[in-house]
């Protein structure tokens, strides 16, 4: 996803002169752009709120994923309660939520174009935080949900592009390999997210702030894991504490 124009305005010599727009038409144009961005956020939240863990466990396994393991609806708990097949299905569906909202953000950027770079960068950031919040605070299951990692990573393939998303995944993998705690990798990736946002959205401070807020929410969702990591009681890959 090429967002270079968001941070590198065209030179004065190469930029075409903007057509004169009557003042009476400027406010509705801004309002329409704002409504588009707001609609993107709402759509991203609703897409993110689909509790695929609950849907998959009830439809195909005859039980509620929340009744076993950690009670979480994400892929990690699905592996404990539904097995590898169920975990793969939940991960792919949650990851798909992120991909879809990232793609919608890209469409919004392409529509807004170079005319409103600040609003365009804010839009893609809102798509990111929308899918994360929808997943963590799903209204369909009492405003409770997962921890946002799978959906967030899917969205990052559009927000940061493949290179940025793969770098985030590398952070996750390194910390999981070093600690054998999936939660440690997830928290590390969330901590790294604002740092990557500085690189990809330098100068676009509203977008940076929104992305950072989304990362903080993911860390907050792992507060129980953080406490168990501190106490040495967090489950490791392969069993044990």
Secondary structure, 3 states (H helix, E strand, C coil): CCCHHHHCCCCCCCCCCCCCCCHHHHHHHHHHHHHHHHHHHHHHHHHHCCCHHHHHHHHHHCCCHHHCCCCCCCHHHHHHHCHHHHHHHHHHHHHHHHHHHHHHHHHHHHHHHHHHHHHHHHHHHHHHHHHHHHHHCCHHHCCCCCCCHHHHHHHHHHHCHHHHHHHHHHHHHHHHHHHCCHHHHHHHHHHHHHHHHHHHCCCCHHHHHHHHHHHHHHHHHCHHHHHHHHHCCCCCCCCCC
